[in-house]
Amino acid sequence: MYEAAYENHFRNIRASRPDFLAFARYTHTALTKTDNPALQALAAPFGAQLQALEDSVTDRTAQDGTRQRQTRTAAQVAAAIREWVRELHDVTLVPKLRKRPADFKALLPQGLSGLTEATQQLPKRLEAFHKTLGEYTADFGPEPAQQASALLAELQAAGKAKDTAQKQTQDTIGELGLGWQQLCDALWHTHCVALAQFHAAPEKARAFFNYALVRNPNAGRNGKAAKPSTPTPA
């Protein structure tokens, strides 16, 4: 049970990048305001490291934001697919296949609702629909199959982006890369120096860290969240 006291628990925090950066900014502000010389000396290098990481995150966010403005979410793509299928059904399939029920069944084996009401099955069913449309180019021309192909590719890409975003929120901060690990190490250094400086009154060391800013700081170690608090720097 005592080993945990010697682990860099900052690396085990599970939090979003913005939340963890806010947590680190709080510590930096506390370092700039303290009267303790040993902790004051940490403020400049800590701030430089924090700023470098924030600049990196800002650049990446700007690049991602540009890409995201040009793409749609999985939900938006799914809505577009349902609208497209309804229009294709009413304008093209029904007039062409009114007297060909077997072909209609081949294209939409679950009926129109098999696509318009599908959720988790939508990618699989759209893929099958796209493949079957390719067999009916003599009836409909190549456009419906091409449109289905484009929508399927967009849906798959949006699904992968969603999975990536979900995984990022499940990672501990220490798993996000070197820059984040270095910031965790700087926080741990501050933690150790603060404890050394205030060993007779450790609550003063605690005041340099606002764990209320990270929702589940100990999840990587024991799955328990810290109690919210808003400490005042010493």
Summary of the structure (lengths in Angstrom):
residues: 234
radius of gyration: 27.3
end to end distance: 28.9
largest distance: 89.2
contacts: 651
relative contact order: 0.18
helix: 73%
strand: 1%
